[in-house]
Amino acid sequence: MTDDTSSPRRAHSGVDPRLLEILICPQTRQPLRYNAEADELVSPKARLAYPIRGGIPIMLVEEARDLDAEEGGA
């Protein structure tokens, strides 16, 4: 089984997986997905990626990376 939510191990960033489960996007109030490769939290609905610095999720819209801008936008 590949259910990551039941895993007690720490995420690559050092953020407790239980914390990642309860964090929501401050803009959309929707759940986030952890992108281990980029070490960031992604809001699919807002198309934003929130960085994790020193094991702390930076949940500020101003700090988030715009995913649309990187995928061929302007």
C-alpha positions as CSV (number, residue, x, y, z in Angstrom):
1,M,0.0,0.0,0.0
2,T,1.2,3.5,-0.8
3,D,-0.8,5.6,1.6
4,D,1.7,8.3,2.7
5,T,-0.7,9.8,5.3
6,S,-0.3,6.8,7.6
7,S,3.5,6.9,7.6
8,P,5.1,8.1,10.9
9,R,8.3,9.1,9.2
10,R,9.3,12.8,8.8
11,A,9.0,14.5,5.5
12,H,12.3,15.4,3.7
13,S,12.1,19.0,4.9
14,G,11.8,17.9,8.5
15,V,8.2,19.0,8.8
16,D,6.0,16.6,10.7
17,P,3.7,14.9,8.3
18,R,0.8,15.4,10.7
19,L,1.4,19.2,10.4
20,L,1.3,18.9,6.6
21,E,-2.0,17.1,6.8
22,I,-3.7,20.0,8.6
23,L,-2.2,23.0,6.8
24,I,-4.4,24.6,4.2
25,C,-3.8,27.2,1.5
26,P,-4.3,30.7,3.0
27,Q,-5.8,31.9,-0.3
28,T,-8.3,29.1,-1.2
29,R,-8.7,27.4,2.2
30,Q,-8.1,24.1,0.4
31,P,-5.7,21.2,1.3
32,L,-2.1,21.4,0.1
33,R,0.1,18.7,-1.4
34,Y,3.7,18.2,-0.4
35,N,6.2,18.2,-3.3
36,A,9.2,16.4,-1.9
37,E,11.3,17.1,-5.0
38,A,11.0,20.9,-4.6
39,D,10.4,20.8,-0.8
40,E,7.3,22.9,-1.0
41,L,3.6,22.8,-0.4
42,V,1.5,23.1,-3.5
43,S,-2.0,24.5,-3.7
44,P,-3.5,23.0,-6.9
45,K,-6.5,25.3,-6.9
46,A,-4.6,28.5,-6.4
47,R,-1.7,27.3,-8.6
48,L,0.8,28.4,-5.9
49,A,3.7,26.6,-4.3
50,Y,4.6,27.6,-0.7
51,P,8.3,27.2,0.2
52,I,9.6,25.3,3.3
53,R,12.6,27.0,4.8
54,G,14.5,25.4,7.7
55,G,11.6,23.0,8.2
56,I,9.1,25.8,8.5
57,P,6.3,26.1,5.9
58,I,6.1,29.8,4.8
59,M,2.4,30.2,4.4
60,L,2.4,33.7,2.9
61,V,0.8,34.3,-0.6
62,E,3.5,36.9,-1.3
63,E,6.2,34.3,-0.7
64,A,4.5,31.6,-2.9
65,R,5.8,30.6,-6.3
66,D,3.2,31.1,-9.1
67,L,3.0,27.8,-10.9
68,D,1.2,29.2,-14.0
69,A,4.1,31.7,-14.6
70,E,6.5,28.8,-14.9
71,E,4.3,26.7,-17.2
72,G,4.4,28.9,-20.2
73,G,2.5,31.9,-18.9
74,A,3.6,35.4,-19.8
